[in-house]
Amino acid sequence: MRANDLQAPAGDQTAAPPSPPAPPGPPRILKKFAYLLSARWVREACQAAFFIYLARVSAATFGEFMLALGLGSIILLVGEFGLNLPLVTQLSRKDRSPGEALSQVSLLKLALLSLALLGVVGFVQWQGYAPALKRLVILLSLGTGLDALANTFFVALQVQGRQDLQGKVKALAAALGFGYGLMALLLGAPPLMVAAFKLIESLANIAGGTALVLRWGLFRLQRPSLTGLGNTMRLGLVFALIEVSAIIYNKANLFFLQKYAGAQGVAQYSVTWQMVDGISSLVSNLLLQSILYPLFVKLWQTDRSRVPQLAQNTARWLLLAALPVMFVLALESDRLIPLVYGSQYQEAVLLQKYLVVTVAFAFLHNLAAFLMISMNRERLLLVFYFAGLVFNLAWCSLAIPRSPLVAAALAMVLTKGLVALCTVSYAQRRLGLFPVGSVKQLGAAVSAGAAIFLLGHNHLPREVAEALALAPLLVLAWYWWRNE
């Protein structure tokens, strides 16, 4: 976000004080989203090609990669220590040196990442993994964890409204990393050599992000003070606990699956989770965290009366977007999974029907969570996350040993549903997230679509029945767009 995005235009000095600045409208938000989306599509295309080919080559190796990347995601969150979100606030303040904030956050992340990697070594020893799996987990954890350093500079670019620069760096890094990985797979390289793809991608992100921040003069790095390091660490503590809680309850079922169903079970779950979670993270990371969250923070500080309208418009569009995605993923799972990953993943077809509901949960929860953080209600948010973590670990311990795959899928559905219920309820109470009119319109569109599908699916070709069922939602989207 450029510094002048929220400044009112200059006027007559003798005139009445200008009205509060309006938030950037949909065209400007969509333009910034497009920058990140284009880079994300490059990465998603490269990642999809790599993992689909890997899954077809060996389900067991694919399962091991998913296990290692799941642990790497935890290391990434520990390394970041929740510092990205308060960094947005620090970089938005005029009384704080941006260079000092960037230097402090980078140094803290480097120290935390080093400790986290030592924890990985201890974890794989404790779990008694085979030597080859240990090396694979450590290498992929290192590559994933280094993204914490790159993300520091990407946050700086986001605050300055330079999502275009961030998009270019991430697209290039993805092409380098996954391009190497695909080439290694095609040449029949051993898994450990293939796993170096993530390290290459992360190092390219770090180099590109650092170079842009320095070259474009957006910020100048400064020597951090011990007092500043302590203050920054304290600011990030609550966010660190939030993010660590979230990543653990998102990945815990993988470790239980590895124990009770082996790498094959992890693979069956992961092929569908890759598809479902990829859509959720697309919206959560790009639109909500990278674009709308900095905007919510600035508006809450300058003109919070405008936050409810922006939040309500975002919520209704997110839910409208989630419904057709869930519908298609659920009904077409028997075609999508075999087409993309192969016929050996039949159990994943059923799992996807359970997991699709997490798309709506993730869209709405992440919106509500970023709103709560903007309103300085992160401590209450931590309570919600911790409740979800306790529930998730209890469910995984009791249910997964009895029915590994289905219980693992339900662990995500129930946990995300519980946390979303808490956060969305709070946002609804404070901001009226879902006005009655929008809820009625959505309900009417969903009811009409369901009736059309139930009446037509036994008499019409499958594709025609599904398309007609989506028509009411498309009509509602057109109506909302016309009346924006």
C-alpha positions in Angstrom: 0.0 0.0 0.0 1.6 3.3 -1.0 1.7 5.9 1.7 -0.6 8.3 -0.2 -3.3 5.7 -0.9 -5.3 6.9 2.1 -4.5 10.6 2.0 -7.4 13.0 1.3 -6.9 15.4 -1.7 -5.7 18.9 -0.9 -8.4 21.5 -0.6 -9.0 25.1 0.3 -7.3 25.9 3.6 -10.4 27.9 4.6 -12.8 25.2 3.8 -14.4 22.8 6.3 -12.2 19.8 7.2 -12.3 17.2 4.4 -14.3 14.0 4.9 -12.5 10.9 5.9 -10.7 9.2 3.0 -12.5 6.3 1.3 -10.9 3.0 1.2 -9.5 1.8 -2.1 -12.3 0.5 -4.2 -12.6 -2.9 -5.9 -10.6 -1.9 -9.0 -7.5 -1.0 -7.0 -7.8 -4.0 -4.7 -8.4 -6.3 -7.7 -5.3 -4.9 -9.5 -3.1 -5.7 -6.5 -4.7 -9.1 -6.2 -4.0 -9.7 -9.9 -0.3 -9.1 -9.4 -0.1 -11.7 -6.6 -2.5 -14.0 -8.4 -0.4 -14.1 -11.5 2.6 -15.1 -9.5 0.6 -17.6 -7.5 -0.7 -19.2 -10.7 2.9 -19.6 -11.9 3.8 -21.2 -8.6 0.7 -23.3 -8.5 1.2 -24.6 -12.0 4.8 -25.5 -11.3 3.9 -27.1 -8.0 1.0 -29.0 -9.5 3.2 -30.4 -12.3 5.9 -31.4 -9.8 3.6 -33.1 -7.2 1.3 -34.7 -9.8 4.3 -36.3 -11.5 5.8 -37.3 -8.1 2.5 -38.9 -7.0 2.3 -40.9 -10.2 6.0 -42.0 -10.0 5.7 -43.3 -6.4 2.8 -42.9 -3.9 5.2 -43.8 -1.0 7.7 -41.2 -1.9 4.9 -38.6 -2.4 3.6 -39.5 1.1 7.1 -38.9 2.5 7.4 -35.6 0.8 4.0 -34.5 2.2 5.0 -35.6 5.7 8.3 -33.7 5.4 6.6 -30.5 4.1 4.0 -30.7 6.8 6.8 -30.6 9.4 8.5 -27.9 7.4 5.3 -25.8 7.6 5.5 -26.0 11.4 9.2 -24.9 11.3 8.3 -22.0 9.1 5.7 -20.8 11.6 8.1 -21.1 14.4 10.7 -19.2 12.5 8.3 -16.4 11.7 7.1 -16.3 15.3 4.0 -14.4 14.3 6.1 -11.4 13.4 4.7 -10.7 10.0 1.4 -9.3 11.2 2.7 -6.8 13.8 5.4 -5.9 11.2 2.6 -4.5 9.0 1.6 -2.2 11.9 5.2 -1.1 12.6 5.9 -0.3 9.0 2.7 1.7 8.7 3.6 4.0 11.7 5.2 7.3 10.9 7.0 7.5 14.3 8.9 4.2 13.7 12.0 3.6 11.5 11.1 1.0 8.9 14.7 -0.1 8.5 15.0 -0.8 12.2 11.8 -2.8 12.2 13.0 -4.9 9.2 16.4 -5.5 10.8 14.9 -6.6 14.1 12.4 -8.9 12.6 15.0 -10.5 10.2 17.5 -11.1 13.0 14.8 -12.6 15.3 13.6 -14.9 12.6 17.1 -16.2 11.8 17.7 -17.0 15.5 14.3 -18.7 15.9 14.7 -20.7 12.6 18.1 -22.0 13.9 16.4 -23.3 17.1 13.5 -24.8 15.2 15.8 -26.8 12.9 17.6 -28.2 16.0 14.1 -29.3 17.1 13.5 -31.0 13.8 16.6 -33.1 14.3 15.5 -34.1 17.7 11.9 -34.9 16.4 13.0 -37.3 13.7 15.3 -39.1 16.1 12.5 -39.4 18.6 10.1 -40.8 15.9 12.6 -43.3 14.8 12.4 -42.5 11.1 14.5 -44.4 8.6 17.9 -42.6 7.8 16.7 -41.7 4.3 13.5 -40.2 5.6 15.4 -38.3 8.3 17.6 -36.6 5.7 14.6 -35.8 3.5 12.7 -34.2 6.4 15.6 -32.1 7.5 16.4 -30.8 4.0 12.7 -30.0 3.2 12.3 -28.4 6.6 15.3 -26.2 6.0 14.0 -25.1 2.6 10.5 -24.4 3.9 11.7 -22.6 7.0 13.9 -20.2 5.0 10.7 -18.7 3.5 10.3 -16.9 6.9 13.2 -14.6 6.0 11.9 -13.9 2.5 8.5 -13.1 3.8 9.9 -10.3 5.9 10.8 -8.3 2.8 7.6 -9.3 1.0 5.6 -7.7 3.9 7.6 -4.5 3.3 6.7 -4.6 -0.3 3.0 -5.2 0.5 2.8 -2.2 2.9 4.3 0.0 0.1 1.8 -1.3 -2.4 4.5 -3.0 -4.5 2.7 -6.4 -4.9 3.9 -6.2 -8.5 7.5 -6.6 -7.4 6.6 -9.4 -5.0 4.8 -11.2 -7.7 7.7 -11.1 -10.1 10.2 -12.4 -7.5 7.9 -15.3 -6.4 7.2 -16.3 -9.9 10.8 -16.5 -10.8 11.7 -18.4 -7.6 9.0 -20.9 -8.2 10.1 -21.5 -11.8 13.7 -22.1 -10.6 12.8 -24.4 -7.7 10.1 -26.5 -9.2 11.9 -26.5 -12.6 14.9 -28.0 -10.9 12.6 -30.5 -9.1 10.9 -31.7 -12.3 14.2 -32.0 -14.1 15.6 -34.1 -11.2 12.5 -36.4 -11.3 12.7 -36.8 -15.0 16.4 -37.8 -14.8 15.6 -40.4 -12.1 17.5 -38.6 -9.3 17.2 -40.0 -5.7 14.5 -38.4 -3.4 17.1 -36.4 -1.4 18.4 -34.7 -4.5 14.9 -34.0 -5.8 14.0 -32.4 -2.4 16.6 -29.6 -2.9 13.9 -27.9 -5.1 12.5 -26.2 -2.0 15.9 -24.9 -0.9 16.5 -23.4 -4.3 13.1 -21.7 -4.3 13.5 -20.2 -0.9 17.0 -18.9 -1.5 15.8 -17.2 -4.7 13.0 -15.6 -2.8 15.4 -14.3 -0.2 17.8 -12.9 -2.7 15.1 -11.2 -4.8 13.2 -9.8 -1.9 16.4 -8.3 -0.3 17.6 -6.9 -3.5 14.3 -5.1 -4.3 13.9 -3.6 -0.8 17.5 -2.2 -1.0 17.6 -1.3 -4.7 14.3 0.5 -4.8 15.1 2.4 -1.6 11.9 1.3 0.0 13.7 0.9 3.3 17.3 1.0 4.5 18.4 -1.7 6.9 19.7 -0.5 10.2 21.5 -2.0 13.1 18.9 -3.2 15.6 19.1 -2.4 19.3 18.7 -5.0 22.1 15.8 -3.1 23.5 14.1 -3.0 20.1 14.7 -6.7 19.7 13.0 -7.4 23.0 10.0 -5.2 22.2 9.6 -6.8 18.8 9.8 -10.3 20.3 7.1 -9.4 22.8 4.9 -8.0 20.1 5.1 -11.2 18.1 4.6 -13.6 21.0 0.8 -13.7 20.8 0.9 -14.0 17.0 3.5 -16.7 17.2 1.3 -18.7 19.5 -1.7 -18.2 17.2 0.2 -19.3 14.1 1.9 -22.3 15.8 -1.4 -23.5 17.2 -2.9 -23.2 13.7 -0.1 -25.0 11.9 -0.1 -27.8 14.5 -3.9 -28.5 14.2 -3.6 -28.3 10.4 -0.7 -30.8 10.3 -1.2 -33.1 13.3 -3.4 -35.6 11.5 -0.5 -36.2 9.1 1.7 -37.5 11.9 -1.1 -39.7 13.2 -1.7 -41.0 9.7 2.0 -41.8 9.2 1.8 -43.9 12.4 -1.4 -45.7 11.8 -1.7 -45.9 7.9 1.9 -45.3 6.8 3.1 -43.3 3.8 0.4 -44.7 1.6 -2.3 -43.3 3.9 -0.6 -39.9 4.0 -0.5 -39.9 0.2 -4.3 -40.7 -0.1 -5.1 -37.8 2.3 -2.6 -35.4 0.8 -3.7 -35.6 -2.9 -7.1 -34.2 -2.0 -5.9 -31.8 0.7 -3.5 -30.4 -1.9 -6.4 -29.5 -4.1 -8.8 -28.2 -1.4 -6.2 -26.4 0.7 -4.7 -24.8 -2.4 -7.9 -23.0 -3.1 -8.3 -21.9 0.5 -4.7 -20.6 0.8 -5.0 -18.7 -2.5 -7.7 -16.5 -1.0 -6.3 -16.4 2.5 -2.7 -15.6 1.7 -3.1 -13.4 -1.4 -6.4 -11.4 -1.0 -6.9 -11.4 2.8 -3.4 -11.3 4.3 -1.4 -9.5 1.6 -4.0 -6.9 0.5 -7.0 -6.5 2.8 -5.3 -7.0 6.1 -2.9 -4.0 5.7 -6.0 -2.0 4.6 -8.0 -3.1 7.6 -5.1 -2.0 9.9 -4.9 1.4 8.3 -8.6 2.0 8.3 -9.0 0.9 11.9 -6.3 3.5 12.9 -7.6 6.3 10.7 -11.4 5.8 10.1 -12.8 2.7 11.6 -16.3 3.6 10.7 -15.5 2.4 7.2 -14.4 -1.1 8.3 -17.8 -2.7 8.6 -18.9 -2.0 5.0 -15.6 -3.3 3.6 -15.8 -6.4 5.8 -19.5 -7.1 4.9 -18.8 -6.7 1.1 -15.7 -9.0 1.5 -17.6 -11.6 3.5 -20.6 -12.0 1.1 -18.3 -12.3 -1.9 -16.1 -14.8 -0.2 -19.1 -17.0 0.7 -20.5 -16.7 -2.8 -17.2 -17.7 -4.3 -16.8 -20.7 -1.9 -20.2 -22.3 -2.6 -19.7 -23.2 -6.3 -16.1 -24.3 -5.6 -17.3 -26.7 -2.9 -20.1 -28.0 -5.1 -17.8 -28.8 -8.0 -15.0 -30.3 -5.9 -17.5 -32.6 -4.1 -19.5 -33.8 -7.1 -16.5 -34.1 -9.5 -14.1 -35.8 -7.0 -14.6 -39.2 -8.7 -13.3 -37.6 -11.9 -10.8 -35.1 -10.7 -8.7 -37.3 -8.4 -8.1 -40.1 -10.9 -7.6 -37.7 -13.8 -5.0 -35.6 -12.0 -3.2 -38.1 -9.7 -4.1 -41.6 -11.2 -6.3 -44.5 -10.4 -4.3 -45.6 -7.3 -5.9 -42.8 -5.2 -9.5 -44.1 -5.0 -9.8 -43.6 -1.3 -9.0 -39.9 -1.8 -12.3 -39.5 -3.7 -14.4 -40.0 -0.6 -12.1 -37.8 1.5 -12.6 -34.9 -0.8 -16.3 -35.0 -0.3 -15.7 -34.4 3.4 -12.9 -31.8 3.0 -14.7 -29.5 0.6 -16.6 -27.8 3.4 -13.3 -26.5 4.8 -13.2 -24.1 1.9 -16.0 -22.0 3.2 -14.7 -22.3 6.8 -11.3 -21.1 5.8 -12.5 -18.2 3.7 -14.8 -16.8 6.5 -12.5 -17.7 9.4 -9.5 -16.0 7.9 -11.5 -12.8 7.2 -12.8 -12.7 10.7 -9.4 -13.5 12.2 -7.7 -10.6 10.3 -10.5 -8.3 11.4 -9.9 -9.3 15.0 -6.2 -8.6 14.7 -6.9 -5.2 13.1 -9.1 -4.5 16.1 -6.3 -5.5 18.5 -8.3 -8.6 19.7 -5.4 -11.0 19.1 -5.5 -12.4 22.6 -9.1 -13.5 22.3 -8.2 -14.9 18.9 -5.5 -17.0 20.6 -8.1 -18.5 22.9 -10.1 -19.6 19.9 -7.1 -21.1 18.2 -6.0 -22.9 21.4 -9.5 -24.4 21.8 -9.2 -25.7 18.2 -5.8 -27.2 18.9 -7.0 -29.0 22.0 -10.0 -30.4 20.2 -7.9 -31.4 17.2 -5.3 -33.3 19.2 -8.0 -35.1 21.3 -9.9 -36.1 18.1 -6.7 -37.3 16.4 -5.7 -39.4 19.4 -9.0 -41.1 19.8 -10.4 -41.4 16.3 -7.5 -41.8 13.9 -6.3 -45.2 15.3 -9.8 -46.6 14.7 -10.5 -45.2 11.2 -7.3 -43.4 10.0 -8.3 -41.8 6.7 -11.9 -40.7 7.4 -11.0 -39.6 10.9 -8.1 -37.6 9.6 -10.4 -35.8 7.2 -13.0 -35.2 9.9 -10.3 -33.8 12.1 -9.9 -30.9 9.7 -13.6 -30.4 9.1 -14.5 -30.3 12.7 -11.6 -28.3 13.9 -11.9 -25.6 11.2 -15.6 -25.5 11.8 -15.2 -24.9 15.5 -12.6 -22.2 15.1 -14.6 -20.5 12.3 -17.7 -20.6 14.5 -15.9 -18.7 17.2 -14.2 -16.0 15.0 -17.1 -15.4 12.7 -19.5 -15.1 15.6 -17.3 -12.4 17.2 -17.0 -10.5 13.9 -20.7 -10.8 13.3 -21.4 -9.3 16.8 -18.9 -6.5 16.4 -19.3 -5.6 12.7 -22.5 -7.2 11.4 -20.4 -9.3 9.0 -23.5 -10.8 7.3 -26.4 -8.4 6.9 -29.8 -10.1 6.9 -30.5 -9.1 3.2 -27.3 -10.8 1.9 -28.0 -13.9 3.9 -31.5 -14.2 2.5 -30.3 -13.7 -1.1 -27.6 -16.3 -0.6 -30.1 -18.7 1.0 -32.6 -18.3 -1.9 -29.9 -18.9 -4.5 -28.6 -22.0 -2.8 -32.1 -23.4 -2.3 -33.0 -22.7 -6.0 -29.8 -24.4 -7.1 -30.3 -27.4 -4.9 -33.9 -27.8 -6.1 -32.7 -27.6 -9.8 -30.1 -30.3 -9.2 -32.3 -32.7 -7.3 -35.0 -32.4 -10.0 -32.6 -32.7 -12.9 -29.7 -35.0 -12.0 -31.6 -38.2 -12.8 -33.0 -36.9 -16.1 -30.2 -34.7 -17.6 -26.6 -35.3 -18.4 -24.4 -34.9 -15.3 -22.6 -31.8 -16.6 -25.9 -30.1 -17.6 -27.5 -30.7 -14.2 -24.4 -29.3 -12.4 -24.3 -26.2 -14.6 -28.0 -25.5 -14.1 -27.6 -25.9 -10.4 -24.9 -23.2 -10.4 -27.0 -20.8 -12.4 -28.8 -19.1 -9.4 -25.4 -18.3 -7.8 -24.1 -16.8 -11.0 -27.3 -14.7 -11.3 -26.8 -13.4 -7.8 -23.1 -12.6 -8.5 -24.2 -10.6 -11.5 -26.9 -8.8 -9.5 -24.4 -7.9 -6.7 -21.8 -6.7 -9.3 -24.4 -4.5 -11.0 -25.3 -2.9 -7.6 -21.8 -2.4 -6.2 
